[in-house]
Amino acid sequence: MISTRGRYAIRVLIDLAENENGSYIPLKDIAARQNISKKYLEIIVKDMVAGGLLTGVSGKGGGYKLNRKPEEYNIGEVIELMEGSLATVACLANDAVPCPRAGECETLPMWAEYDKLTRDFFHSKWLSDLVRK
């Protein structure tokens, strides 16, 4: 399940793309438009800045900006930054310890196929696909 962290991060990116005006956009404005707690967004955007999705500036005239054009933001990348692996089962996660039953596991092909569908879906979507302009 994708948590509010992942969903709200995407909403922040959409909001910044739709309201881009060349200057930094205050978090209070994003919070008000998106009807999300500013306190909660502070936690989320901190991770987004650390992950290279946004640039933030404090003080008067401060706020947040996208680091790239909307067509350069892959939704799969955003979700994985905010949520971690999209793997549906632990044995398929990137950092998984090799499973000793992998060679004889009847369900592994099903989980691998499901993971591929999920990953391909989110990695085929771009921020620009979601922006209304």
N, C-alpha and C positions, 0 to 999 in steps of 0.2 A: 504494500500500500504506500502510496506517495503521501507524505505528511504535509501539514500546512507550510513547513519550511520550504519544501520544493515548490508547492503551488504558489505561495506568496512571492518567492524569488522570481518566478516567471511573471507574475503580475507586476512586480516592481520594474522589471525590464521592459514590459509592454508600456507601462506608464511613462517611463523615461523616454522611450522611443516616440510615443505619441505626443509628448509635451516638450520635446527637444526644442530649445530656442537659442542654443549657443552658450548658455550660462548654466551654472550648477542649479539643480532643482532641490529645494529644501525637503527634507524627509517628512516634515509636518504636512506639506502639501500632498505628497504621495500618500501618506497615511490617511489624510482626509478624503482624497478622491477614491481610494481603494477601501475605505471603511475598515482599516486594520489598525490595531494599536501601534502607536509610534514606538513605544518601548520594545515591543516584539520585533518590529521592523529594524530597530537599531541592532539587535542581535543578528538578524538575517543579513543586513547589508554589510556588517563587519566581515562576515564570512565571504560575501560576494566580492568585497574589496580585496581581501587576502587571496582569494582565488583568481584575481585578475579580471573579473567581469566588469567591475565599476571602479571609478576614481571618486574619492570623497575628499572634501575640503571643509574644515571647520570654520566657525566664525561668521562674521557679516559677509553676505554674498556666497556663503558656503552651501553645500548640499552634495548632490551626486550627479554623475554623468556616466553614460555608457563609454566603455573604452574602445568599442568597435562599432561598425555599422550594424543595423539590425539583421541584415542578410548574412552576417558573419557569426551570429550567435546560434549555435546548435542546441536545441532543447534537451537532447540527451546529455550533452556536456553540463548543462545547468543542473539537471536533476541529479546527475552523478556527483557533482560538486556538493550539492546540498544534502543529498540523501545517502551517498555512498553507492556501492554497487547496485545495479539493477537486477542482479542475479536472484532468481526465485527460490533457489535452494543453495545451501551453504557450500556444497561440493563444487558448484560452478562459479563461485565468487573468484575474482582475480587473485586474491591472496589465500585461496583455499589450500589446505594440506591435501596432497593427492589421496584419494579415497582408495583403500585397499580392495573395495568391492566394485570399483568402476568397470572392470572387465566383465563382470558377471551381473551387473545391475540391469534388471529389466526395465526400470523406469527412467534411467539416465537419458536415453535418446529422446523421450518425451519432454523431459525438463530442458534439455539442450535446445530442442526445437522451439519450445515456448520462450526460453530466454532469447533466442535469436529473433523471434517475432517481436518481442517487446523492445529489444535493443534497436532493431532495424526501424521500428515504428518511430521511436523517440529521436533517433539519430537522422531520420528523414525529414524532421520538422525543424524549421528555422524561426527565429523571432520575427522576422519579416512576414512570415505566413500568418502571424497572429495579430499584427499591428493594423489598426484601422486608421487610415490617413485619407 
